[in-house]
Amino acid sequence: MSHQSPDPILAAIERHRLADAASRAAADDEVAHLLEAENKAFWGLVEVRPTTTRGIWALCDYLAEFATREEFLCDRQDYDYDRDWRFIPRLLTNIRDAIEGANRSQ
């Protein structure tokens, strides 16, 4: 029986879930710092590529849930100005590549 490492996207989702909850619950004097941490965790969702079908589904489910309360999902500015990624195109590229990798390993 082979031991497969957990999909790294699951940890990225949890990091964002926690950062988002903290920024929503923050007092006014803490908001700026926590919003910066939330934004970095948000971009972590495309810095980490899913490695399993379960991870792909978890990412899609989480973003569908998150998008219901986040108005500006497409307008998020990348925290890394040298890279200047756009979230949705990068997300779709990662999902495509993850599916391709999952198909190769079957």
C-alpha positions, 0 to 999 in steps of 0.5 A, a space after each residue: 500500500 502506498 502512502 500518499 501525502 495530503 494534497 497541499 491545496 487542503 492546507 492552503 484552503 485552511 490557511 485562507 479560511 482562518 485568515 478570512 475568519 480573523 479579518 472578518 472578526 477583527 477590531 478596527 485597529 487590527 483590520 489592515 494587518 489582517 486584511 493583508 494576511 487574508 489577501 496573501 492567503 487568498 493568493 496562496 490558493 493559486 500559488 499552490 496547485 492541487 495534486 489530487 482529484 479530491 484537492 481539485 474538488 475541495 478548491 472548487 467547493 471552497 471558492 464557490 462558497 467564498 464567492 457567495 460572500 466576496 464581491 470582488 473576487 475577480 478584482 483582487 490585486 496580487 500582493 506580488 507586484 512583480 508577478 501581477 497574476 490575475 486570480 481567475 485565469 491562474 486558478 483555471 490554469 492550475 485546475 487544468 494542470 492538476 486534472 492533466 496530472 491526475 489523468 497521467 497518474 491513473 
